[in-house]
Amino acid sequence: MSWTLLFGLLLLLLVTVVGAAFFTPEDVPGPPEKILVSPASDSSMRVQFSPPLNVKPEGVNGAPVLGYKVDVARRVDEVQTFSVAANGPILAGAYKLQFGAQMTPCIPWNASDVELEMALEELPTVDSVGVSRSAYSAAKNGYVYTITFDGAYLGNGKQTDTLDGDTTGHAPCIVNFYDS
């Protein structure tokens, strides 16, 4: 074999390899569209989606997409505490709670956790809460309520509003009756 022929074959091989670099894919597929996530069971979920829009002709999208990575994180519910306390034993009284621009009806000073939960869930700014009440005197002559915002829509996650209590100027609430 002559050196000229060998050089020609080597040059042809080199041009073919270098020329292949000009035919690399120029774009990658976009993200999936119209994603729908729904529970499949207590421990699994179903993810459905449509292919990306503006899919280019085959051969211009790069390698085919063989799968997507789905990261899942649990929601962290917002938890707030609310205390009902007084300097002396409370004989009677009521208060209202405000969340956002909405206010509850009068709530008895010694409301059960269920009563407070129902009052809060009547507000259009709260879709679901869980409430627990401490033993008597966890707060001075009163109770500490722990409110967990666990709703699926309006009130889950970090709340921009806090619960505000008020015992003044809201007839017909009876306010601040305690024995000194």
Stockholm file with secondary structure:
# STOCKHOLM 1.0

chainA/1-180         MSWTLLFGLLLLLLVTVVGAAFFTPEDVPGPPEKILVSPASDSSMRVQFSPPLNVKPEGVNGAPVLGYKVDVARRVDEVQTFSVAANGPILAGAYKLQFGAQMTPCIPWNASDVELEMALEELPTVDSVGVSRSAYSAAKNGYVYTITFDGAYLGNGKQTDTLDGDTTGHAPCIVNFYDS
#=GR chainA/1-180 SS CCHHHHHHHHHHHHHHHHHHGGGSCCCCCCCCEEEEEEESSSSCEEEEEECCSSCCCTTSSCSCCCCCCCCCCCCCCEEEEEEECCSSCEEECEEEEEETTEECCCEETTCCHHHHHHHHHTSTTCSCEEEEECCTTSBTTBEEEEEEECCSSSSCSSCSSCCEEECSSCTTCCCCEECC
#=GC SS_cons         CCHHHHHHHHHHHHHHHHHHGGGSCCCCCCCCEEEEEEESSSSCEEEEEECCSSCCCTTSSCSCCCCCCCCCCCCCCEEEEEEECCSSCEEECEEEEEETTEECCCEETTCCHHHHHHHHHTSTTCSCEEEEECCTTSBTTBEEEEEEECCSSSSCSSCSSCCEEECSSCTTCCCCEECC
//
